[in-house]
Structures are given as structure tokens and as C-alpha cells.
Amino acid sequence: MPSSAVVTGSSGFIGYHLCHRLLSEGWQVTGVDAMTDYYDVALKTARKSRLTALPGFRAIDAHIETPGVMQDVLAADRPDVVIHLAAQAGVRHSIDAPQDYLDSNIAGTYRLLEAARAHPPKHLLFASTSSVYGANTTMPYRETDKTDRQMSFYAATKKSCEVMSHSYAHLYGIPTTAFRFFTVYGPWGRPDMALFKFVRAILRNEPIEIYNHGRMQRDFTYVDDLVDGILRLIDAVPAPATHRGDTDSLSSVAPWRVVNIGNGRPVELMAFVEAIEAALGQSARKTMMPMQPGDVPATWASTDLIEALIGPLPRTPLPVGVAAFVAWYRDYFEV
């Protein structure tokens, strides 16, 4: 297995967990993160401080879209693997601040691809999103489904990154795997995500907003399960000899593949709320709301491809994962 990695977005929710796991397994990791203020920077700083306390970690504070930054990092490190997680996240925020998504997601990914062209890793892996499935209604979502009806600018930028990375894989032979993540949750999660918002509001005896009047389903994926999938996919380098049949998204003209990482079992939103109430030992005050612009009523990942590539993934039961988040939240915020 390779031993050196560059991880962008290393102080983010998923980036932190991934770097922590890599370091615990003896990797040398360079983490690049701009520490932007989209949400509380103190949370990012706390994650970063935990990583810098571990041997083998080097932190670089920088915007990946800044010309020369990623070129310099890859030239200095010559990593075996590049894992690109840095992005402006959030469906709803992309309606209010689309420029942030253009800069970070599209321009930033372009800069990274140029750096990878100049200093090719053995495998480039990067985070896309289940949101690229957009208006698709046939479920579960499969990697071979057509994805050209995105419902938000966030999803559109992520789809653009998939397309750009395919072109670089074709032109320059960079082995590339794109992950489509499905509603990742767990300790150290983002404050703009439902689990964090619901727990905070319930503990303050404030109402929580239930969109589409509760008629929502999500394929909730516990962060440790997701990280396990990423690590095992590092060795699943796309190449013609690795083709897995009709379910495989492997390109016919490039060493490029897109892979869902999800639980494969959608959960009703109200069941999610009930799991939070049980973990907190406290009932939620609920305000029913209409569907928000850019959102979709359901997500559901097909896991056929990832299991064909690396075998079964762990599937942490939702009540266990929610309880772990609640325990972390109470400890971190001392409540």
C-alpha cells in the first residue's frame, strides 16, 4: 500500500477523519486547508490541532484555487496518492453564494488537476456528491445512470469536476476515482448539516425545521464507514483490467471511475429524528416546512459497484452513529 498522501480539505469533517485514520496506519500526510469561515473556524482549528499532534502530519493553510499552491505541494511531496476533499459544500448556500462554489470547486479542482498533470500520483481520488443525481427518480442511484439534471449549483459544480477529471485522466493517463458521498454524519460533523442543527436546537428547546413535511428519505452514511471505503478504494486503481461488468462506471477511454459510497439503505427523515430524540432522551419541537429550493426528496445509493471492487463495507446502524455524534457533541460543547 502507498505510504504518502496529500489530502485537501484536511481540517474539514471528512478530511479530518480520513487524515486521522491514515496517520494511525503509518502514512505520511500533508493536509491542505484554507480554514474558511463558512462555518465556525474554531471547529476546524480543533480538528487541525488534533492532527498536528500526531506524527507524520504536515499542515498547509492555503486556498487550493490560488495559482501555484497545489503545484508547489505536489512538487515538494511527490505523494503516492492525492485525495481531494476540499470544496465549498452545501446545497442551500450555493443559491446565495455561487461564486464561492465556482472558485473553490471548479477553479480549485482545475488547479489540482494541473498539479497532478505535472506531478502524477499513482492514484487521484476526489469527492463528488450524491447531489449530482439531481432529478433522477429511479432508485437506487447507480453510477452508470445518466446525470445531467442537477438541481443546485453545488451539484452542478461537482458534476463539472467529474467531467474535468475525466478529461485529464484521458489526456494525461492520471488514474482517477471520484466518490459520490451520501449524507455523511458522525462526530466532528458540520454545523450546517441536519444532525448538528437538530441536536443543538433540541438541547436548547428550540424548534427544528422538518422540510417537505417529513416526506424525505436519506441514505445516511456513518463517517467511519465512509473512510473505510475510501482507504480500501486507494488500491482499486482504475485500469481496463479492473472492469467489473455492466454495473461498472469505468471509462472506455480513460483510467477513470466514479463510485458511490453510501449505506445502501435509505431512512425516513422522521425515523432519523426519532433516533436523535432517543439519543438525547428529549423530544423535539417540530416545525413542518415545504421543500427547500435545490433539494431532493430522497437519496439511495446502489453499493453493487463498490462491493464488487473492495467487498462489503461496514454499515453502522443509525441509532449507534447518532448516539456517537450526541456523545461527541455533549463532550465538545460541555453540555
N, C-alpha and C positions, 0 to 999 in steps of 0.2 A: 504494500500500500504506500502511496506517496506520503511524504512527511512534511512538506511545507505548503502553506496556503496563504493567499491574500483573500480576506473577506471584507467586502464593502458593506456598510451599514452595521458595523460590528457592535455598536452601542444600542442598536435597536432591539426590539423584543426578540425576534427570531435570531438575529445576528449574535446577540449575547449568549443565548442558549447553545447555538452552534459552536461558537468560539470556545465556550467553556468545555464542551464535550471534546472538541479537537485537542485542546490543551491537556485535558485529563488523559488523553490517549497518546500523549507524547509528541504531538505536532508542534512545529514552529509556525506561528500565526502572526501575520501583520493585519491589523484591523484599521480600516479607513472609515471615518465617520465625521460628518460636518457638524454634529451636535446642534441641529437646527431647533428652533423653538416652536415647531408645530404642536408639540405638547411639552409638558414640564421637563425642562432640561435637567432638573435635579434627578429625575428618574434615570435619564441616560447617563448622567455622571456617576450615579451609584452603580449602574451596571458596569461602566467602564472601569471604575476603581476596583471592582471585584476581579476583572480580567487582568488588569495591570499587576495585581498582586500575585498572579500565577507565573511560573517560569515559562519562557518561550513566547511571550506575547509582546508585541510592539504596536503602539497606538500612533496613528497619524490623524490629526484633526484637519480635515480638508474637504472641500466640495469636489465631488468626482467630475463635475462638469467644467471645472477650471482647467484651461488648456495646460497640458504638461504634467498635471498631478499624477494621473494613472500611468503615464509613460515612465515617469521617474520611479514610481513604486515598483512596477514590474521589471524595469531595467535593473534596479538595485537588488531585488529579491530573487528574480527568476524562479517564481514559485512553480511547484508541480501542478497545483490546482488553483484556479480563481473561482470564488463563489460570490456572485454579485447579488447582494440583497438590498443595497442602498436604493431608495426610491421615495418619492413623495406618495404617501399612502392615503387611503380614504376616498370612498365614492362620493360622499356628500361634499367634502371640502373641494373636490375638483370642479364643482359647479361655481364655487365662489372664487377660487384662485387657480384658474387653469394654467397661468404662466408658470407657477411652481412645478407643475407636472411636466410641462414642456421642457423646462430647464433640467430638472433632476432626472426624470425618467428617460426622455428621448435624447437630449444633449448629453446627459451623463453616461448613458449606455453607449452612445456613439464614441465618446472619448475612451471608454473602457475597451470597446471593440478595436479601436485604432491601436491602443496599447497592446492588446492581445495579438494583433497582426504583427506588430514589431517584435514582440517577445512572447511567442506562443506557449501557453501552458499545455500540459498533457490533456487537460480537460477543463473546459469553461462551463460552469453551471450557474444558472441565474433564475431569480424568482419572477415568475409571471403570476397570474391570479385566475381563480375560477370565474371572475367577473368577465373574462373575455368571451365566455359562452353566451353572455348577453341575453337576447330574446329567445334563445333556444328553449324549447319546451319538452323535447324528448329526453327522458332521463332513464338511467343515469347518464351524465355527461361523459362522452368518450373522446379521447384525444384525436380520433380520426373524424369527429364531427366538424362540419363547416362552422367557422367562427368569424362572421363578417357583419354581425348586427349588435355591436356593443351599445350598452345603454347609458354609459357615463364616459366622460372624457378620461377619467382614470383608467378605465378598461381599454379605451382606445389607445392610450399611450403604451400600455402593457402589450397589447397586440402588435403595436408598431415595433416594440423592442423584439418580440419574437421574430417578426419579418426581417428586421435589420440583422439579427444574429444569424438567421438562416443564410442571408446573402454573404456574410463574412465567412461562415462555415463552408459555403460552396466555393467562394473565390480563393480563400486562403487555407482551406483544409483544417480549420480550427474545430476540433471535436467539441460539440456543444449540446448541453441538455438544459432545457427550460422546464421549470417546475410550475404547475398550476396549483397553488395552495388553496385549500378550502377552509375558511373560517377557523383560523388557528387561535387557540386560547390556552391560558395557563399562567403560572406565576410570572411576575415581571411584565405582564401584558400591557398593551397600550391603553391610556385613559380614554381614548375616543371610541373604544370598542364596547359592545353591549355589556359584556360580563363586568368590566371595570365600572362602567356607568351605573349598572343596576345595583351592584354591591354597595357602591358609595352612596347612592340615593336611599337604598333601603336602610342602611345603617344610620342615615340622617333623618329617617322617617319622612323622606321626600317621595313624591310620586315618580314612577318610572313610566316612560312613554312606550307603548306597545303599538308598533306600526302594522298597518293593514289589518287592524283589529284582531291581531294574533294569528291571522291566517298566513303563517310563514313557516318555512322549513329550512334548516341549515344543516350542512354536513360538517359538524363540529369536529375539529381535529386537535387533539392534545399536543402541545408543543414538543414534548419528549418523543412522541411517536413520529412527528414530522421530522425532527432532527435525525432520528434513526434512519428514516427513509433517505434523507439527503446523504448521510455518510455512506450508506450502502450503495447508493447510486454513483458515488465517485468512481468506483471501479467498473461500472456499467458504461464504458466509453462507447459512444455511438460509432458503428462501423458496419459496412454491408453484411459481414458475417454474423452480426448480432441480431439480425431481423427476426421478429417474433410472430410473423403471420399477419392475419387480417386486422388484428387489434393494434398493430404497431404503427406509431406515427413517424417512424424512421424515414427520413427523406430519401428519395430515389436519386438525388443529385448532390447530397452533402452529408457529412458526418454530423447529423443534427437530428434531435428528437425532442418532443415535448411529452411530459409525464405528469399525470395527476398525482398529487399527494393529498389524500383525504381519508376519512374514516370509512367511507363507503356505506354509511347508514344515516340517512337524514333524520333529524329530530324536530318535532314540532316546537315552535317558539314557546308555547305555554308550558311544555314539559321542561324546557330549559329554565324558565322562570321558577318552576316548582323545585328544580334541583338547587337553584340558588337559595330559595326560601328554606329548604331543608338544611343546607349547609350553614346558613346563618341562624337558624332557629327563629326566624322572624318573617312575618308576612309582608308582601309588597303592596303598596297602594298603586293601583294601575290606572293609567290614563290611556284610553284607546284612541289611536290616531290613524289617519289614512296612510296609504303607501307613500313613501317619500320619492321624489324625482330621482331617477337613475338607479333605483333599487329593483331587485327581482324577488318574486315570491318564494322561490325555492332554489336550493343547490343540492346536488347529489353527484358524488364522484364515482365513476367506474374505477375500480382498482385492479382490473384484469391485467393491464399492461405492467404496472409497477410490480405486481406479484409474479408475472412471467419473467421479469428482469432480475428481481432480487429475492423473491419468496415472500411469504406473508409478513405484513407489518404488524407491530403491536397495536392493539386497539384499547386504549384506556377507557373504561366505562365513564360516561359523562358525569355521574354523581361523584366519582373518585377525582376526576380532573377539576371539577368545580370546587370541591372541598379543598383541594390543594391550593387553588387560587385564593380562596377565602382565608385559609391559614396564612398564606404569604401576605395578603393584604392586611390582616389584623397585626401581623408582626411588623411589617414595614411602616405602617402608619400608626402603630401603637394604639389600636382601638379594640 
